[in-house]
Every structure is written in structure tokens, then in C-alpha cells.
Amino acid sequence: MLNLISMKYTLIAFLIIIIYSCKDFSNSTSIENAEVFKPLNRNYTKSDTVRFTHDSTRMAVVGLLQGIMQVDSSKKVPIDVLYYVKGNQVSAYTDTFVALGEEELSHYFEATDTMGNSCEQFFTINYGFGACGYTQNKLTFSADTKNCYFIAHHESSTDGAYGYGREFYNMCKESSPKQVSSVIVSNAPVETDDNVILMEYSDSTVYMFDGSKWTSKLVTPKDTVFRTSKENF
């Protein structure tokens, strides 16, 4: 009888040790795996700042690093986009632009939907010389009072009223913090009438935000025009 009781208490003690050990292991693992953001601090050849007109507590600092010349005479230019909230850097996004010839950096808010309502939920960084024969690299982000999130790296090229580029829509609607859309719009002259512009739409894309990152889904066949329209020059 005593042996039975002794075995019973020994078993209980053993189970308590196992439960405690598992709980302690779980806690230590979650702490070890927790990601801690480390502010990025580098020297830039050129920098600029995106400011929010109606919210001075946040801003994005854009920095270009020294470009690296390629065999084809192009130049790879690393870029950082550092996002600050109340003076603290909360995120850092890095990318690379490919430059051909004379280039320059500019930034602007691209937060106007098709109805003309503006907001400060999105912004776009532009890098490239705005003239025929040059490609402008663009980075589009969403931004709120907590963080900044990368959406897409896209390109454009313009020559007066003609050219092509990706245009975003519905960026100021109630649903826009979680979903926006875009299409590539190409503007070209009509051969029979120089006073008319032919607009071709392709690559319709939907972007969805899950709370930590944006993902994209192409909803029309790639590189295929799905709609056309004409406008007077």
C-alpha cells in the first residue's frame, strides 16, 4: 500500500515538472524569436523627406547611396526609405533603382482616387529624369500612424502627353487601407488625328493588406490590353 502511494506522489511530481518545463520552454522560445527593429543609419549621397501636411508626427526620409556602374553603362543606385513616427524610426525599406543617363530624385503624394478626393494614406517615391527616352522608377507605399508598408515597385516613361505608367485607384476610400487597385495606362497619338490621344489599359492588379504586408493579384492577362478610350489632345 505504501509503495502504491509513493508511486502516486512520484508520478504527480513528475507531471508537474514536465508541465513547468514545457511552459518555461515556450516562453523562452517566444522571447528569443521576437523580432526587434534596429534603426538603419547610413551615409547618403542625396536625401529628401516626405512630409504629411495634416500630420506632422510622421515623415519618410528617402536616401540614395553611391551608385554602381554596370557594363552596359547603366547604374544601380541603392535607396532607403526610412519611416519615422514622433521622431522615432519605426521601419526601413531598401531597394535598388537602375539609372540610365541623367537622373534625379523626387517624391510626391499619390493619394488621389478617381473622384479627386485626396488623403494621406499613400505616397510614391519617383526616381528618374522626366523626359522621352528615360525610365522613371517608382516605389509606392501605404502609411499610417504606426508604420509604413511597401506596395509596389513600378516604372513609367513620359514624353509630354504621351507615355505609359501604372496608375492607382480608390486610394482614399474607406476600404483603401486594406485594398487598392491599379492599371498600366499607355497614351499614344492616333495615326489619323494628331489632336486625339489613344489610351490603352492593361495589367489590372488588386493589392490586399493583411495587417503586416501587401500582396498583389493580377486580374487581367499580363501585357494584354483589356480596354481602350480616346481623348482630345
C-alpha positions in Angstrom: 0.0 0.0 0.0 2.8 2.4 0.9 4.6 1.6 -2.3 1.4 2.4 -4.3 1.0 5.8 -2.5 4.7 6.6 -3.0 4.4 5.8 -6.7 1.3 8.0 -7.0 3.1 11.1 -5.5 6.2 10.4 -7.6 4.0 10.4 -10.7 2.3 13.7 -9.7 5.6 15.3 -9.1 7.0 14.1 -12.4 3.9 15.6 -14.3 4.3 18.9 -12.5 8.0 19.1 -13.6 7.0 18.3 -17.2 4.3 21.0 -17.3 6.6 23.6 -15.8 9.4 22.7 -18.1 7.1 23.0 -21.2 5.8 26.3 -20.1 9.2 27.7 -19.4 10.5 26.4 -22.8 7.6 28.1 -24.7 8.2 31.4 -23.0 11.9 31.5 -23.7 11.4 30.5 -27.3 8.9 33.3 -28.0 11.3 35.8 -26.5 14.2 34.6 -28.5 12.2 34.6 -31.8 10.7 38.1 -31.2 12.0 40.5 -33.9 13.4 43.8 -32.7 13.6 46.6 -35.2 17.1 48.2 -35.4 17.1 51.7 -36.9 19.1 52.0 -40.1 21.8 54.7 -40.2 23.8 55.1 -43.4 25.5 57.9 -45.2 23.7 59.1 -48.3 24.8 60.9 -51.4 21.4 62.6 -51.6 18.4 62.6 -49.4 14.9 64.0 -49.2 11.9 64.0 -46.9 8.2 63.1 -47.5 6.1 65.1 -45.1 2.4 64.8 -44.3 0.6 68.1 -44.4 -2.1 67.2 -41.9 0.1 65.0 -39.6 3.4 66.5 -38.5 4.1 63.5 -36.2 5.2 61.3 -39.1 7.5 61.5 -42.1 9.6 59.4 -44.5 13.2 60.1 -45.2 14.5 58.9 -48.6 18.2 58.3 -49.0 20.3 57.4 -52.1 23.6 55.6 -51.7 26.6 55.7 -54.1 25.6 54.2 -57.5 27.5 51.2 -59.0 28.2 51.5 -62.8 27.4 48.4 -64.9 29.0 47.1 -68.1 26.1 48.4 -70.2 26.7 52.0 -68.8 23.6 51.8 -66.6 24.0 52.5 -62.9 22.5 50.6 -59.9 21.5 53.0 -57.2 20.6 51.6 -53.8 17.8 53.5 -52.0 16.5 53.5 -48.4 13.0 54.7 -47.3 13.1 55.3 -43.5 9.8 55.9 -41.8 9.5 58.0 -38.6 6.7 58.4 -36.1 7.1 61.0 -33.4 10.8 61.3 -34.1 11.5 57.5 -33.9 12.5 55.4 -36.8 9.9 52.5 -36.9 10.7 50.9 -40.3 13.3 50.8 -43.1 12.7 49.7 -46.7 15.7 49.2 -49.1 15.6 48.7 -52.8 17.7 49.4 -56.0 17.0 51.7 -58.9 18.5 51.2 -62.3 19.5 54.6 -63.8 20.3 55.4 -67.5 21.8 58.8 -68.2 20.8 61.8 -66.2 18.6 61.0 -63.2 17.1 62.9 -60.3 15.0 62.0 -57.2 11.6 63.5 -56.4 8.8 62.4 -54.2 5.1 63.2 -54.1 1.9 62.0 -52.6 -0.1 59.8 -54.9 -3.2 59.8 -52.7 -5.9 60.9 -55.0 -8.6 58.5 -56.2 -10.5 58.7 -59.5 -13.1 61.1 -57.8 -10.4 63.6 -56.9 -10.6 63.1 -53.1 -7.2 63.4 -51.6 -5.9 61.8 -48.4 -2.5 61.0 -46.8 -2.7 57.2 -46.6 -0.3 56.6 -49.6 2.8 58.1 -51.1 5.1 57.4 -54.0 8.9 57.9 -54.5 9.9 58.8 -58.0 13.5 58.4 -59.4 14.3 59.3 -62.9 14.6 62.1 -65.5 11.2 63.2 -66.7 11.8 63.2 -70.5 11.5 60.9 -73.5 13.9 58.0 -73.6 14.3 57.9 -69.8 12.6 55.5 -67.4 11.3 56.7 -64.0 11.5 54.1 -61.2 8.7 54.4 -58.6 8.1 53.0 -55.2 4.5 53.2 -53.7 3.8 52.8 -50.0 0.9 52.9 -47.6 1.5 54.8 -44.4 -0.4 55.2 -41.1 0.3 56.5 -37.6 2.2 53.3 -36.7 4.2 52.2 -39.7 4.9 52.3 -43.4 4.3 49.4 -45.8 5.8 48.7 -49.3 3.2 48.1 -52.0 4.9 48.0 -55.4 8.0 48.9 -57.4 6.9 50.1 -60.9 8.1 52.2 -63.8 6.9 54.9 -66.1 8.1 56.9 -69.1 6.7 60.2 -70.4 7.1 62.5 -73.4 4.7 65.3 -73.0 1.1 63.9 -73.2 2.4 60.5 -74.3 4.0 57.7 -72.4 3.0 54.9 -70.0 2.8 54.2 -66.3 1.0 52.4 -63.5 -2.0 54.4 -62.1 -3.5 53.6 -58.7 -7.2 53.9 -57.9 -9.6 54.1 -54.9 -6.8 55.2 -52.7 -9.0 57.4 -50.4 -12.0 55.2 -49.9 -12.9 53.6 -46.6 -11.6 50.2 -47.8 -8.3 51.6 -49.2 -6.2 50.8 -46.1 -6.9 47.1 -46.9 -7.3 47.1 -50.7 -6.4 49.2 -53.7 -6.2 48.6 -57.4 -4.1 49.8 -60.3 -3.7 49.5 -64.1 -1.0 50.3 -66.6 -2.1 53.2 -68.9 -0.4 53.9 -72.2 -1.0 57.1 -74.0 -0.2 57.4 -77.7 -1.2 59.6 -80.7 -3.9 58.4 -83.1 -2.3 58.0 -86.5 -5.2 59.6 -88.3 -5.6 62.6 -86.0 -2.8 64.2 -84.0 -5.4 66.0 -81.8 -6.6 62.7 -80.3 -4.9 60.6 -77.8 -5.4 56.8 -77.7 -5.4 55.4 -74.1 -4.8 51.7 -73.6 -5.4 49.9 -70.3 -3.6 46.7 -69.3 -2.4 44.6 -66.3 -5.3 45.4 -63.9 -4.0 44.5 -60.4 -5.5 44.3 -57.0 -3.4 44.8 -53.8 -4.5 43.5 -50.5 -3.2 44.3 -47.0 -3.2 41.6 -44.3 -2.1 43.9 -41.4 1.6 43.4 -41.9 2.3 43.3 -45.7 0.7 43.9 -49.1 0.2 41.2 -51.7 -0.8 41.6 -55.3 -3.1 39.7 -57.7 -3.2 40.2 -61.5 -6.8 40.1 -62.6 -6.4 40.6 -66.3 -4.0 38.7 -68.7 -0.4 40.1 -68.4 0.7 42.6 -71.1 -2.7 42.4 -72.8 -4.9 45.5 -73.4 -8.4 45.0 -72.0 -9.8 48.4 -72.6 -9.2 51.5 -74.8 -10.5 55.0 -74.9 -9.8 58.3 -76.7 -9.4 61.8 -75.5 -8.9 65.1 -77.3 -5.3 66.4 -77.0 
